[in-house]
Amino acid sequence: MSLPARSPAPADVLGPAAGTARRTGRSGALRVVLPLLFGIAVLATPLAASGYPLREATTILMYMALALSWNLIGGLCGYPSVGQVAFFGIGAYVTAALVVHLHWEFFAALGASALAALAFAALIGPIILRLNGHYFAIATLGTAQALGQIVIMVPFVGGPNGIILQLPLTDVHIYYLMAGAVGLGLLITFVILRGSWGYACRMIRQDEHAAAACGVNATFYKTACWGLSAVVAAIVGSVYAVWITFLNPPSVFDPLFSLTMVVLTMVGGAGTLWGPIVGAFLVEIADQYLWAHLLTAHTLFLGVVIVVIVLFLPRGIWPYLTGQQGLSWRSLFAGTRQYRV
């Protein structure tokens, strides 16, 4: 007597569609759970930590906001700025000058610093964004370094001697201000990715000439993204100025800030909403651990991270977390073949 045929399992019937559905469900669940957990953690941290741990948490939030800032131009539009620290420095110095010399309230000075960075980005954006690739990167680096030298020659902001900014803000206040900058960066990125603006940015990142041929106003979209990234970076710089209380050009126009933004975004996943958050958290936690326990390894850490990400994880960690891309030895080495020069 023959046995009845085995009923096909759902996976046999659906085939690849089942795997796609599982990945979609996993991605959707992560997009719901991650914001909830992140929001709870951000709000609860000052209740459970103080002193050094709270300052470390503030540092992580600062780099999350800076990574989100870089992601708006480097991740969404594919323009690799290494001079994002220019807007960070503008925010810090405009706030310090307005509060110390003109006696503005802090939040008014913070708003003015954001507008100043936006105006600067709108002024030079149509010019400098005509470049792309390494030419654009070098131009942005030169712009940031030029601003640092200009500040040295301006006595109103302290020149080479710097400027002291002291306000009655506690570490908890600074922490929540940094959290607000992160929230603003997430909101801007979410709005862009959810609308036609996001599709235009993806087209520019893939092939700007093809995007222009399809009717996309590339100059407008990439200048707008750069201006919004400048606003976020300037707000972070404004809060940072109050936090460190003493400003001089090397402390806020340090190119390492720009390099760190790039690394954090690439680690998490450039062009995504949560990639910069994940990258900043993982890299900063590892960096602080190595700094505390292995000082020599700490100096090598950033360089090793850059090499590993470029070679093996060019899309960052986020696609693997959401299941958009499977993790295997083949997938790790696929990046070296796809992106080799």
C-alpha positions in Angstrom: 0.0 0.0 0.0 1.4 3.3 -1.0 1.8 6.1 1.5 -0.1 9.3 0.9 2.0 12.0 -0.5 3.5 14.4 2.0 1.8 17.8 2.1 4.3 20.4 1.0 5.5 22.6 3.8 4.8 26.3 3.5 8.5 27.0 2.6 8.3 24.4 -0.2 5.3 26.2 -1.7 6.5 29.7 -1.3 10.2 29.1 -2.0 12.2 32.3 -2.0 9.0 34.3 -1.1 9.1 32.7 2.3 12.6 33.9 3.0 11.7 37.4 1.7 8.6 37.5 4.0 10.7 36.4 7.0 13.3 39.1 6.3 10.6 41.7 5.8 8.9 40.7 9.1 12.3 40.8 10.9 13.1 44.2 9.5 9.6 45.6 10.4 9.8 44.2 14.0 13.3 45.7 14.4 12.1 49.1 13.1 9.4 49.1 15.8 11.4 47.6 18.7 14.6 49.6 18.2 13.1 53.1 18.4 11.1 52.1 21.5 14.2 50.6 23.3 16.4 53.5 22.2 13.9 56.1 23.5 13.5 54.3 26.9 17.3 54.0 27.3 17.9 57.7 26.4 15.3 58.9 28.8 16.3 56.5 31.7 20.1 56.9 31.5 20.3 60.1 33.7 18.1 58.4 36.3 20.6 55.5 36.6 24.0 57.1 35.9 25.9 60.2 37.0 29.4 61.5 36.9 31.7 59.8 34.4 29.2 57.2 33.0 26.7 60.1 32.3 29.5 62.0 30.5 30.3 58.9 28.4 26.7 58.5 27.5 26.6 62.2 26.5 29.7 61.6 24.3 28.0 58.7 22.6 24.9 60.8 21.9 27.1 63.6 20.5 28.7 61.2 18.0 25.3 59.7 17.1 24.1 63.2 16.2 27.3 64.0 14.2 27.0 60.7 12.4 23.4 61.5 11.5 24.6 64.9 10.3 27.2 63.3 7.9 24.7 60.7 6.8 22.5 63.4 5.3 25.1 64.4 2.7 27.5 61.5 2.6 25.1 58.6 3.1 21.9 59.8 1.3 23.5 61.7 -1.5 26.9 59.9 -1.8 29.0 63.1 -1.3 31.9 62.1 1.0 32.4 65.3 3.0 35.4 65.2 5.3 34.9 68.8 6.3 31.7 68.5 8.3 33.6 69.8 11.3 33.3 73.3 9.7 29.6 73.4 10.7 30.4 72.0 14.1 32.9 74.8 14.7 30.6 77.4 13.4 27.9 76.3 15.9 30.4 76.4 18.7 31.9 79.7 18.0 28.7 81.6 17.1 27.1 80.5 20.3 30.2 81.4 22.4 30.5 84.9 20.8 26.8 85.7 21.1 26.6 84.6 24.7 29.8 86.0 26.0 30.0 89.3 24.1 26.4 90.1 23.3 24.8 88.4 26.3 22.3 86.4 24.4 20.3 83.7 26.0 21.7 80.2 25.2 18.7 78.9 23.2 18.6 82.1 21.1 22.3 81.7 20.4 21.8 78.0 19.6 19.2 79.0 17.0 21.4 81.7 15.6 24.3 79.3 15.2 22.1 76.8 13.3 21.0 79.6 11.0 24.6 80.7 10.5 25.7 77.2 9.5 22.7 76.9 7.2 23.6 80.2 5.5 27.2 79.2 5.1 26.2 75.9 3.6 23.7 77.6 1.2 26.4 80.1 0.2 29.1 77.7 -0.8 26.9 74.7 -1.5 26.1 75.5 -5.2 29.8 76.0 -5.8 31.5 73.2 -3.9 28.9 70.6 -4.7 29.7 70.9 -8.3 32.7 68.7 -7.4 32.3 65.1 -6.5 34.3 62.1 -5.3 37.7 62.8 -3.9 37.7 66.4 -5.3 34.7 67.2 -3.2 36.3 65.5 -0.1 39.4 67.6 -0.5 37.5 70.8 -1.0 35.4 70.3 2.2 38.6 69.5 4.2 40.2 72.7 2.9 37.1 74.7 3.8 37.1 73.4 7.3 40.8 74.1 7.8 40.4 77.6 6.3 37.7 78.4 8.8 39.9 77.3 11.6 42.6 79.7 10.4 40.2 82.6 10.0 39.0 82.2 13.6 42.5 82.5 14.8 42.7 86.0 13.2 39.4 87.3 14.7 39.9 88.9 18.1 36.1 89.0 18.7 36.1 85.3 19.3 39.3 85.1 21.2 41.7 84.6 18.3 44.4 82.0 19.1 43.8 82.4 22.8 40.3 81.0 22.7 37.2 82.0 24.5 35.6 80.9 27.8 31.9 80.1 27.9 30.3 79.3 31.2 26.6 78.8 31.7 24.6 77.3 34.6 23.9 74.0 32.8 24.4 70.7 34.5 25.6 67.4 33.0 22.0 66.3 32.8 21.0 69.4 30.9 23.9 68.8 28.4 22.9 65.1 28.1 19.3 66.0 27.1 20.4 68.7 24.7 22.6 66.2 22.9 19.6 63.8 22.9 17.5 66.5 21.3 20.1 66.9 18.6 20.0 63.1 18.0 16.2 63.3 17.8 16.3 66.2 15.3 18.8 64.2 13.1 16.6 61.1 13.2 13.5 63.2 12.4 15.1 64.9 9.4 16.4 61.6 8.0 13.1 59.9 8.5 11.2 62.6 6.7 13.6 62.6 3.8 13.6 58.8 3.4 9.9 58.5 3.6 9.2 60.9 0.7 10.1 61.6 -2.9 13.1 63.5 -1.6 14.6 60.2 -0.5 14.1 58.7 -4.0 15.8 61.7 -5.5 18.8 61.4 -3.1 19.1 57.7 -4.0 19.2 58.5 -7.7 21.8 61.2 -7.1 23.9 58.7 -5.1 23.7 56.0 -7.8 24.1 58.2 -10.9 23.7 62.0 -10.7 23.8 62.5 -14.5 21.0 59.9 -14.9 19.0 61.5 -12.2 19.3 64.9 -13.9 18.2 63.3 -17.2 15.1 62.1 -15.4 14.2 65.6 -14.3 15.7 65.5 -10.7 17.0 68.9 -9.6 20.2 67.5 -8.2 21.7 70.8 -7.2 18.7 71.7 -5.1 18.4 68.3 -3.3 22.1 67.9 -2.5 22.4 71.5 -1.4 19.3 71.1 0.8 20.7 67.9 2.3 24.0 69.6 3.0 22.2 72.6 4.6 20.2 70.3 6.9 23.4 68.4 7.8 25.0 71.7 8.7 22.1 72.6 11.0 22.4 69.3 13.0 26.2 69.6 13.2 26.0 73.3 14.3 23.5 72.4 17.1 25.8 69.7 18.3 28.7 72.2 18.2 26.7 74.8 20.1 26.0 72.3 22.9 29.6 71.1 22.9 30.8 74.6 23.4 28.8 74.9 26.6 29.9 71.5 27.7 33.7 72.0 27.4 33.5 75.7 28.5 36.7 76.7 26.7 37.0 77.0 23.0 40.0 77.4 20.7 40.3 76.5 17.0 42.1 73.1 17.6 39.3 71.9 19.9 36.4 72.4 17.5 38.0 72.4 14.0 39.8 69.1 14.6 39.7 67.0 11.4 39.4 63.9 13.6 35.7 64.9 14.2 35.0 64.7 10.5 36.8 61.4 10.1 35.0 59.9 13.1 31.6 60.9 11.6 32.5 59.0 8.4 33.6 55.9 10.2 30.6 55.7 12.5 28.2 56.0 9.6 30.0 53.5 7.5 30.1 51.0 10.3 26.4 51.2 11.0 25.2 51.6 7.4 25.4 54.8 5.3 22.1 56.0 3.8 19.9 54.3 6.4 18.0 55.8 9.3 19.4 53.7 12.2 22.8 52.8 10.8 24.6 55.9 12.2 23.0 55.3 15.6 24.1 51.6 15.7 27.6 52.5 14.3 28.2 55.3 16.8 27.1 53.1 19.8 29.2 50.1 18.8 32.4 52.0 17.9 32.3 54.4 20.8 31.7 51.5 23.3 34.6 49.6 21.9 36.8 52.7 21.7 36.2 53.6 25.3 37.0 50.0 26.4 40.2 49.9 24.5 41.2 53.4 25.7 40.7 52.2 29.3 42.4 48.9 29.0 44.7 48.8 25.9 46.0 52.3 25.1 48.2 51.1 22.3 45.4 49.2 20.7 43.2 52.3 21.1 45.5 54.2 18.8 45.2 51.5 16.1 41.4 50.9 16.5 40.0 53.6 14.2 42.3 52.6 11.3 41.5 48.9 11.7 37.8 49.6 11.7 38.1 51.6 8.5 40.0 48.8 6.7 37.6 46.1 7.8 34.5 48.1 6.9 35.7 49.1 3.5 36.9 45.5 2.6 34.2 43.3 4.2 31.1 45.4 5.2 30.8 48.2 2.6 27.1 48.5 3.3 27.6 48.5 7.1 26.1 46.4 9.9 22.4 47.5 9.5 21.5 45.4 6.5 22.7 42.3 8.4 20.7 43.2 11.5 17.5 43.7 9.5 18.0 40.6 7.5 18.2 42.5 4.2 21.5 40.7 3.6 22.5 37.3 4.8 25.8 37.0 6.7 28.2 34.4 5.3 31.8 34.1 4.3 30.7 34.6 0.7 28.9 37.8 1.5 31.8 39.2 3.4 34.2 38.7 0.5 31.6 39.9 -2.1 32.4 43.5 -1.1 36.0 43.2 -2.1 35.0 42.0 -5.5 32.2 44.5 -6.0 34.0 47.6 -4.9 37.5 46.9 -6.0 39.2 49.5 -8.1 
